[in-house]
Amino acid sequence: MNDYLKNKDLIAGLMFIAIGLVFFVGANSYSIGSAARMGPGYFPRILGGILVVLGVLVSGAGLKNQAEWAQSAGIGWTWRPVFILTLAVVLFGAVLQPLGMLAAIALLTVISGIAAHDKNYRELAIITVIMCLFCAGVFVWGLKLQMKLFPWS
């Protein structure tokens, strides 16, 4: 396994943030009360907030370790993949309704593949077709979500 895949601090921190946000948002409909008379939403909100703060600290340490590894490996820390992946997700959300799910999934997969250091366009094309078929099978045909596959459907 490559060293850049061993960054457990970053992954753990992101998991803490996700779980903390789920608890914090999930307890939003419950009354919080006060420290003396805690309501049903008090503990989940406090726990969620602590998990988010802990996740940010652990993720920050993970990012620092990742940057140090990248610099020592000679590849340098690049923000290019981060921007490309963010762009891919934003474009997916923007084109899902007007172009349909298959075009949005294809666009997301191709743009995300461009962010890779070792590009193999044949593999990227195969992955794109598989992802389109998988998403259509699961979301449209399996779960019967009301999404159009093509712009004209």
N, C-alpha and C positions, 0 to 999 in steps of 0.2 A: 504494500500500500504506500502511496506517495505521502511525503511529509505534510503536504498542504491539505490532505484529507484527515489528518490527525488532530485538528484543532478542536478539541472537545470543549474547551472553555467557551468558544463562540457559540457552538451548537447548544450547550447547556444553558447559556445565558439567554439565547433566543427562546428556548423552551420555557424558562422561568418567566420571561416577559409574556409569552402567549398564555400560559396558565394563569398568571396573575391578572391579566386583562379579562380573561373569561370569568374569574371569580368576581372581580370588581364590577364588571358590566352586568353579570348575572344577578348580583345582589342589588342592583339599582332600583328594583321595584319594591324592595323591603325597606321599612323604616330603620334608620340608623340608631335613633335614641341618643343617649349620652353615655359618658364613661361610667357614671354611677348607675344608670338604668339602661343597659344595652338592649337595643332592639335586635330583631332577627338579621338585619343587614350589617350590623356593626362588625362582627368577626370576619365575614367574608370580604368586606371592603378593606379592613386593616390587613388581613392576610394577603389579599390581592395586591395592595399597594406595596407591602414589604417585598413580595415576590418580584414585582416590576422593578423596584429599586435595586434589589439584589441581582436581577437579570441584567440590568444596565451596567452594573459594576463588573459582573463576570464577563459580559460581552465586550466591554471595553478592554479588559485584560486579554481576552481572546484576540481582539483586533490588533492590539499592540504586539502580541506574540506572532500573529500572522504577518504583520509588517516587518518585524525583525527577521522572521524566517525568510520572507521574500527577498529582503535586502541581502541576507547572508548567502542565499542561493543564487544571487546574481540576476534574478528576474525583476527585482524592484517591485514596489507596491504600486499597482496601477488602479486608477479609478475608472478606467475605460470599461471593464466588464460590468461594474456596478451601474454606470450610466446606461449602458446598452440594455441590461436586464430590466432596469426601471422603465426605460423607453418602451421595451417590448410589452410589459404589463399594461402601461398606460395606453398604448396603441390597441392592445387587445380589447380593453374596455371601450375605447372610442369607436372601433369598427365592428363590434359584435352585432349591434342592431342594424346598421346600414348594409353591411356586407354578408352577414350570416355567420353561423358558428364555424363552418369549415374553413372559410377564408381567414377568420380571426385566429383560429387554432394554428393554421398554416403560417400565418404572419408571426405569431408568437414564437413558434418553434424555430422558424428560420432565423429570426432576429436574435433569439437566445443562443442559437448555435454559432452565430457570428462572434459572440463574446468569448468563445472557447479559445484557448491558446493553441490547441492542436486541431485545426479544422480539417474535417474529412467530409466533403460535400456529398459523396455517395451515401455515407451513413446518415447524414443530416436529412437527405431526401427520404430515406427509408423510415427514419424516426418520424418525420413529418406525416407521412402517409399512415403509419401505425397510430399516431396520436389522433389524427382526424377520424379514423375508423373507430378507435376506442372511445373517444368522446361522443361521437354520434351514437354509438351503440349503448353507452351507459346513460347519457343524459337525455337524448331524444327518444330512442326506442325503448330503453330499459325503464327509466324513471318517468317517461312521458312528459318531460318538461316542454313547455310551449316556447321552443326556440326554433327559429327558421334556420335550416341548414345552408340555404343559398339565398342570395338577395332577392330572387324572383319567387321564392316559395312563401 
